Amino acid sequence: MNNKTLFIGAALLFGLAFIASITVYKSQKTSQIANEALPALELKNAPFKGGRNAKVTIVEFFDPACGTCSQFYPLVNNLVKKYRGKVKVVMRYAPLHKGSEDVVKMLEAAHLQGQFWPALELLFANQQGWVKHHVSNPQSALAGITTLPLDHQQLESDWQSSKVAKIIAQDVLDGKKLKVRATPQFFVNGKPLVVFGYQELVNLIEETIAEVY
């Protein structure tokens, strides 16, 4: 074996070792990010759907005025159904559109009466009626929510209360800590969806399911 062959072999081994070390580093870095994210992701009594004891938790920061959030809503629902009992989705507020902060307060007030999901579905279904040029009209949104079977007087009181304002403020603060700058933003067991896309979300969920089940 000549020196040239030895050199090429050594270079290949070095290259493979380098690639392996980068892969391990990225994996460790992702795990570190996930662990650091958990305190800002966990919020007691946040709206959720799916298995209460599911080992895979999708946290979605959303804005009801966000068109992409509306488009992803049925897709995420289908994932929860597909992996029934294994996956749950937790919703956190990220009112990034002008006027949306009052709308998410109304949603949270509906949540206090057990009507979060019907209210969210109604807002998404009628989004074009209360969102114009990416600006929310809270009164138009409220008019839709009040068609639901809930205590209207209590809803009015709750969405303007300091209790609800505190919940929204916590979501906004946590979103800033997690660098949520656009919606929807997904985290799966604390791991952020780095490259946005439906298939990318499916891949992350399936990888996580394989890790914990």
C-alpha positions as CSV (number, residue, x, y, z in Angstrom):
1,M,0.0,0.0,0.0
2,N,1.6,3.3,-1.0
3,N,1.5,6.6,0.8
4,K,-1.1,8.0,-1.5
5,T,-3.6,5.2,-0.7
6,L,-2.9,5.6,3.0
7,F,-3.5,9.3,2.8
8,I,-6.8,8.9,1.0
9,G,-8.0,6.2,3.5
10,A,-7.1,8.5,6.4
11,A,-8.9,11.4,4.8
12,L,-12.0,9.3,4.3
13,L,-11.9,8.1,7.9
14,F,-11.5,11.7,9.1
15,G,-14.4,12.9,7.0
16,L,-16.7,10.2,8.3
17,A,-15.7,11.0,11.9
18,F,-16.3,14.7,11.3
19,I,-19.8,14.0,9.8
20,A,-20.6,11.7,12.8
21,S,-19.5,14.3,15.3
22,I,-21.6,17.0,13.6
23,T,-24.7,14.8,13.6
24,V,-24.2,14.0,17.4
25,Y,-23.6,17.8,18.1
26,K,-26.8,18.7,16.2
27,S,-28.8,16.0,18.1
28,Q,-27.4,17.2,21.4
29,K,-28.1,20.8,20.5
30,T,-31.7,20.0,19.6
31,S,-32.2,18.1,22.9
32,Q,-30.7,21.1,24.8
33,I,-33.1,23.5,23.0
34,A,-36.0,21.2,23.8
35,N,-35.0,21.0,27.5
36,E,-34.6,24.8,27.7
37,A,-38.0,25.3,26.0
38,L,-40.0,23.2,28.3
39,P,-40.6,25.8,31.1
40,A,-41.9,28.3,28.6
41,L,-44.1,25.7,26.8
42,E,-45.8,24.2,29.8
43,L,-48.9,26.1,31.0
44,K,-51.5,24.7,33.2
45,N,-55.1,24.7,31.9
46,A,-54.1,25.7,28.3
47,P,-56.6,24.4,25.8
48,F,-55.7,21.0,24.5
49,K,-57.0,18.2,22.3
50,G,-56.0,14.5,22.2
51,G,-54.9,12.0,24.8
52,R,-54.5,13.6,28.2
53,N,-51.7,11.1,29.0
54,A,-50.2,11.1,25.5
55,K,-46.4,11.0,25.5
56,V,-46.1,13.3,22.5
57,T,-47.2,16.9,23.0
58,I,-47.5,19.3,20.1
59,V,-47.5,22.9,21.3
60,E,-48.9,25.4,18.7
61,F,-48.5,29.1,19.1
62,F,-51.2,30.6,17.0
63,D,-53.1,33.7,16.0
64,P,-56.8,33.3,15.1
65,A,-56.3,36.0,12.5
66,C,-53.6,34.0,10.8
67,G,-54.6,32.4,7.5
68,T,-51.9,29.7,7.7
69,C,-53.1,28.8,11.2
70,S,-56.6,28.4,9.7
71,Q,-55.3,26.1,6.9
72,F,-53.2,24.0,9.4
73,Y,-56.1,23.5,11.8
74,P,-57.8,20.6,10.1
75,L,-54.4,19.0,9.3
76,V,-53.3,19.1,12.9
77,N,-56.7,17.7,13.9
78,N,-56.1,14.8,11.5
79,L,-52.7,14.1,13.1
80,V,-54.3,13.9,16.5
81,K,-56.9,11.4,15.2
82,K,-54.3,9.4,13.3
83,Y,-52.1,8.9,16.3
84,R,-55.0,8.7,18.7
85,G,-53.9,8.4,22.3
86,K,-50.3,9.0,21.5
87,V,-50.4,12.6,20.5
88,K,-52.1,15.8,21.9
89,V,-52.0,19.4,20.8
90,V,-51.8,22.3,23.2
91,M,-52.8,25.7,22.0
92,R,-50.9,28.9,23.1
93,Y,-51.8,32.4,22.0
94,A,-49.5,34.6,19.8
95,P,-51.6,37.6,18.8
96,L,-49.2,39.1,16.2
97,H,-51.9,40.7,14.0
98,K,-53.1,44.2,14.9
99,G,-56.3,43.9,17.0
100,S,-55.8,40.2,17.7
101,E,-55.0,40.6,21.4
102,D,-58.7,41.4,22.2
103,V,-59.8,38.4,20.0
104,V,-57.6,35.9,21.9
105,K,-59.0,37.3,25.1
106,M,-62.4,36.5,23.8
107,L,-61.2,33.0,22.9
108,E,-59.8,32.5,26.4
109,A,-63.1,33.7,27.9
110,A,-64.9,31.1,25.8
111,H,-62.4,28.6,27.0
112,L,-63.4,29.4,30.6
113,Q,-66.9,28.2,29.6
114,G,-65.7,25.1,27.8
115,Q,-66.3,26.6,24.4
116,F,-62.7,27.1,23.2
117,W,-62.8,24.7,20.3
118,P,-66.2,25.7,18.9
119,A,-65.2,29.3,19.2
120,L,-61.8,28.7,17.4
121,E,-63.5,26.7,14.6
122,L,-66.1,29.5,14.2
123,L,-63.4,32.2,14.0
124,F,-61.4,30.2,11.4
125,A,-64.5,29.5,9.3
126,N,-65.5,33.2,9.3
127,Q,-62.0,34.6,9.2
128,Q,-62.5,36.7,6.1
129,G,-65.5,38.5,7.8
130,W,-63.5,39.8,10.8
131,V,-60.0,40.1,9.4
132,K,-59.3,42.7,6.7
133,H,-55.8,43.4,5.3
134,H,-54.3,41.4,8.2
135,V,-56.0,43.6,10.8
136,S,-58.5,42.0,13.2
137,N,-61.9,43.6,14.0
138,P,-62.6,42.4,17.6
139,Q,-66.2,43.4,17.6
140,S,-66.9,41.4,14.5
141,A,-65.1,38.5,16.0
142,L,-67.2,38.8,19.2
143,A,-70.4,38.9,17.2
144,G,-69.6,35.5,15.9
145,I,-68.5,34.0,19.2
146,T,-71.8,35.1,20.9
147,T,-73.7,32.9,18.5
148,L,-72.4,30.0,20.6
149,P,-74.3,28.5,23.6
150,L,-72.6,30.4,26.4
151,D,-73.3,33.0,29.0
152,H,-72.9,36.2,27.1
153,Q,-72.7,38.4,30.2
154,Q,-70.0,36.2,31.7
155,L,-68.1,36.2,28.4
156,E,-68.2,40.0,28.2
157,S,-66.9,40.2,31.8
158,D,-64.3,37.6,31.5
159,W,-62.6,38.7,28.3
160,Q,-62.0,42.2,29.8
161,S,-60.9,40.8,33.1
162,S,-57.4,40.9,34.6
163,K,-57.4,37.1,35.0
164,V,-57.7,36.6,31.2
165,A,-55.2,39.5,30.5
166,K,-52.7,37.7,32.7
167,I,-53.1,34.4,30.8
168,I,-52.6,36.2,27.4
169,A,-49.6,38.1,28.8
170,Q,-48.0,34.9,29.9
171,D,-48.4,33.3,26.5
172,V,-47.0,36.4,24.8
173,L,-44.0,36.4,27.2
174,D,-43.4,32.7,26.6
175,G,-43.6,33.2,22.9
176,K,-40.9,35.9,23.1
177,K,-38.7,33.6,25.1
178,L,-39.1,30.9,22.5
179,K,-38.5,33.4,19.7
180,V,-42.0,32.9,18.2
181,R,-42.0,35.5,15.4
182,A,-44.6,34.0,13.1
183,T,-47.6,31.8,13.3
184,P,-48.2,28.9,13.5
185,Q,-45.1,27.9,15.4
186,F,-44.9,24.3,16.5
187,F,-42.9,22.5,19.2
188,V,-43.0,18.7,19.5
189,N,-42.0,17.5,23.0
190,G,-40.1,20.8,23.3
191,K,-38.3,20.5,19.9
192,P,-39.0,23.4,17.6
193,L,-40.1,22.8,14.0
194,V,-37.1,24.5,12.4
195,V,-38.1,24.1,8.8
196,F,-41.8,25.0,8.4
197,G,-44.0,22.8,6.5
198,Y,-46.7,20.1,7.0
199,Q,-44.6,17.2,6.0
200,E,-41.8,18.5,8.2
201,L,-44.2,18.6,11.1
202,V,-45.4,15.0,10.3
203,N,-41.7,13.9,10.2
204,L,-41.0,15.5,13.6
205,I,-44.0,13.9,15.2
206,E,-43.3,10.5,13.8
207,E,-39.6,10.7,14.9
208,T,-40.8,11.7,18.4
209,I,-43.4,8.9,18.6
210,A,-40.6,6.4,17.6
211,E,-38.4,7.7,20.4
212,V,-41.0,7.5,23.2
213,Y,-43.2,4.5,22.3
